[in-house]
Amino acid sequence: MFRWIVKSSLRYRFLVVAIAATLMLIGLDQMRHMPVDVFPEFAPPIVEIQTPCLGLSPTEVEALVTIPMEQALAGVPSIDILRSKSVTDLSSVKMIFKRGTDAMVARAHVQEGLALVTGVIPKDVGPPVMLQPLSATARFMKIGVSSKTVSVIDQSMITYWTIRPRLLAVPGVANVAIWGERIKMPQVQVEPARLRENGVTVQDVMEATSDALEAGLMSSSDGAMIGTGGFIDTPNQRFGVRHVLPIIDPASLGEVTISEREGKPVRLKDVAQLVEGHQPLVGDAVINGGPGLLLIIEKFPRSPAGCWPTGTSRRSAAGPARR
């Protein structure tokens, strides 16, 4: 048998070389799409729910958000371990399912359980968000962003609106968490002495700010709602009316009137400092010995070089998740 194989190979050596070259080319083409990872997918299905709770202490987060979430999700089928974590401004509930459980079926059951907490948790906290399915070795790349000429706030806006969406468009990328980001926002920093001098309360300042921005900052404010537009009919067509917000910077926000005193308007700039700042930081990032941003890229399970599960990239709708 071996004698015949060797004899035939020598006789038809050009055909053997051609077949070998063809197999090499096919192999090189398949290697580009081969999902190869350092470790196989060894972890059971995991589903994590995060709920932003701005302004709440860990004790309040535990009592008002985490415990109701645990009670609503404890009966999810095939759940093996239920863990939770309550920190300042954030509640995290992690469910580990039994091995062999279909990940998509588990997520569907969890989504049904989330409907039970509607109306139970405080209405002022953010909606519960189900994080993307991640691989057991999810963090496969970290990127540091720093600059000597661009402020960290501007870096954060560039990263959030430009760099992060492009990274999420890469097949296989599940989430890009940004550590140390500083979201640009106008801030009204009230001064108690000036409030007392003008006879204005903090509640008045908050309601005036919310009414002016119409961003829903204060749920008790009548002006914090959507629907300022409309339309005008003419004999030929209908023109839509679109509200254009006149407040574009802290200086214009300072011109908002809070109330009147002795016939003169009391504006926000009369009782507070209007500055451009960022949200309170829970964590920070140090890049090359200085302030910067740390991007943590996480991947989908079972697809280190492709997507989960079929080959189409998915974008994160929850925003940067805390890890």
N, C-alpha and C positions, 0 to 999 in steps of 0.2 A: 504493500500500500504506500509506504513512505518512498520506496524506490520509484513508483509510478508518479507520485506527486513531484518529486525532485526532477525526474526526467521530463515531465510535462512542463514544469516551470522553466526549465532551461530551454526547451524547444520553443515555447511561446513566451519568451522573456519580455518581449515588448508589450504583449497583452497584460502580463503581470504588473509591469511598471505602470501602465496606464490605469489599471484598476486600483493600484496602491495610491497613485496620485489623486484619483477621483475620491477615494475614501478619506484622504487627508484633507482635501478641500471641503468635503461635507462635514468632517469633524470640526474644522476651524470655524465653519459657519454656525454649527450647533453650539459651540462653546460660548458664543456671544449671548445666547439666550438661555444658557443653562443656569438654573437657580442653585448656586453653590454657596454654602454658608459655613462659618467656622464650627457651629454647633447645630444639631438638628432641633426641631421644635419640640422641646421636652416639657414645657409647662402646660398645665391644664387651662381650659378657657377661663379668662378673667374679664370681668366687666366692672368698670369704676364709674361712679357717679360723683360729680363735684358740683357744689352749690355755693355761689358767691354770697357772702353775708356781710356786706359792708356795714361797719359801725358796730358789730356785735363782738363781744369778748368770747374767749373759748368756752366759758361756762354757759353763756347764752346760746352759742352755736350748738353746743351739745344738747341742751334742753329743748330748744325751739325747732331745730332743724334735723340734727343727726338722729336723735331717738325716734322721731316720727318716720324718718326715712328707713331706719332699721326695721321698725314694726311693719311698714308697708311692704318691704322687700324680703322679709324673713320667710315667707311662704312660696317663694319662687321655686318652681320644680328643678330638681337635680342640683340644687345649691349644696355645696359641701362646707365652705367656711365663709363667714361673714365678718368683715373687719371694718372698722371706722376710725376716723381721725378728725378731731375738732381743733382747729387753731383759729387765731384771730382772722376774721373776715372770710373764713373758708371752712366748709364741711366736705369731707371725703368719705364715701362708703364704697368699699371694695368687696366684690363677690367672687369667690373662687368656686368653680363648678367641678363636678366629678369628671374624671377622665373619660373620654369618649363622647362627651356631650357636644352636640353641634353648636358651634359658636354663634351662628346666626339665629338659631332657635332660642338660645339662652338670652341673647340681646332682645329678641322680640318679647320674651316673657318679662324681662326687666322693664322694658318700655311700657308694658301693660301695668306693671306694678307702680310705675311712677304716676299713673293717673290717679292712684288712690291718695296721693299726698297733696293733690290740688285742693286748696282751701284749708289744709291743715297747717302747713308751714306759714310763717308770716308773709303777707303780701308784699312787703318792702324788700325782701331778699330776692336775689336773682333766681331765675328758673333753673331747676336741676338740669345738668348737662351730662350726657353719656359720652365718655371719651372714646376715641377711636380704638379699635382692636389693635393691640401691639404685640410684637414678637417677644419671646422670653429674653432675648438679647436686643431689646429695642434700640437702645442708644448706640448707634454705630458711627456717629460723627459729631464732633463739637467744633464750632466756629467762633472765634473771638473777633469782635468788631471794636475798634478804637480809633481815635483821631486826635491830633493836636490842634486842629483848627475848627472842627465842627463840634458843637456842644453835644452832650449825651442826649438831650431832648430831641435835637434834630436827627441824631443818629437813630434814635428810637423810631421816629416817624418814618425815616427812610427804610429802616429794617422792616417795620410792620407793614408798610404799604407797598414796598417794592421787592425787597429781598425775600421775605417770607412767602408771598404768593408764588414766586418763581420756584422756590424750593419745593413747595407743596405740589407744584405741577409735575415734578419729576416722578416717574412711575415707581411705586413702592414706598414712597415717603408718606407716613401716616400723620405726623404732626411735627411742628417746629416750635419748641418752647423757647421763649426769650427771657433770659434772666437779666435783671437789672434795667428793664425797659422803663422809660419815663414818658408817659403819654402827655403830650402838650395840651394844656387846658387853662382858660382864664380862671383866676381865683379871687374870691372876695374875702379878704382878711380883715374882719371887723375889729374895731378898737373900742373896748368898753367905755372909756372916758368920752369918746365922741358920740357913742350911742346915747349915753346918759345926757350929754349936752343938748342933743337934738330931740330927745324924747322918743327914741325909736328902740324897738326890741329886736332881738336876733330873729325871732319868728317873722317880723315884718321884712327884714332884709332877705330872708330865705324865700318868702313868698314873692317879693318883688323880683328877685333874680329868676325864679322859676317862671313867673309870668312873662318876663322879658325874653327868655330863651326858648320857652315852650318846648323844653326838653324832657319834661316829666320828672324833674328833680324832686319835686314835692308832690306827693300824692294828694295832699289836702288842698292844693292850689287849683282854683277854677281855670286858670289860664294854661295849665300844663296839659295840653291836649293837642291832638292832630285834627286839622280840618279848618284851616284859615283861608283856604282857597275858595273857588266858586267859578262862575262863568257869566258872560254877558252875551245875550242873544242880539243879533242884528238881522235885518231882512235877508241877508245872504248866508250868514254863517254864525257859528258860536265861537267866542273867544274865551279861552280858559284864563282864570285869574290865579296867579301863582304868588305865594307869599315869599318875599325876599327878606331875609333876616338882616336888619341894619347893623347888628352887632357883630363885628368882625375881629375885634381886639379888646384887651382890657380897658383901654381908654374910652371906647364907645360904650362899653358896659357900665362904666362909671357915671354916665349921663342919665341912667335910668332913674326915674323919680320913685321914691318910696312913699312919701306923704307930703303934706303941706304944713308949714308952721308959720303962723303970723303972716299968711298970704304969700309966703315964699316956699318954693319946692325944696324938699330935702332929698338929695340924690345919694346914690351909693358911694360916690367919691367923697361925700361929706362925712361919712361914718366909717369908712373902711379904706384899706389900701388895695388897689386893683393891680394885680401882678399876673404875670404869665409863669405858671409853675407846672407841677406834675402831681400825680396821685401819691399818697403815702406808700413808701416802699416796704414790702414784706421781706425781700431779700435783695442782694446786690451782686454785682460781678466785678471782678478785678482782672484786667487784661494788661499784661506787660507792666505790672506794678502800678497801674493807674485805673481810673474809672472807665468803664466800657460796657459792652453787651456780650453775653454768651448765648449763642444759638445751639440748642441741643436738638439734633435731628433724630427722629424715631421712625422705625419702619413697621410695616404691616407683618403679621405672622405668615410663615411658610412662603415668603417671597422676598428674599434678600436682594435679588437683582431684578425683580419684576413687581407686580402689583398684587394686592389682595382683593379678591381671590382669583380674578380672571385676567387681568392685564390692563385695566383702565384705572388711571390715577384718580384719587379722591381728595377733595379739599376739606380742610377742617372748618366746620361751621361754628365751633365752640370758641375759637380764638386760642391764644396761647395758654396751655394748661400748666398748672403748677405741678412740679414733681419733687 
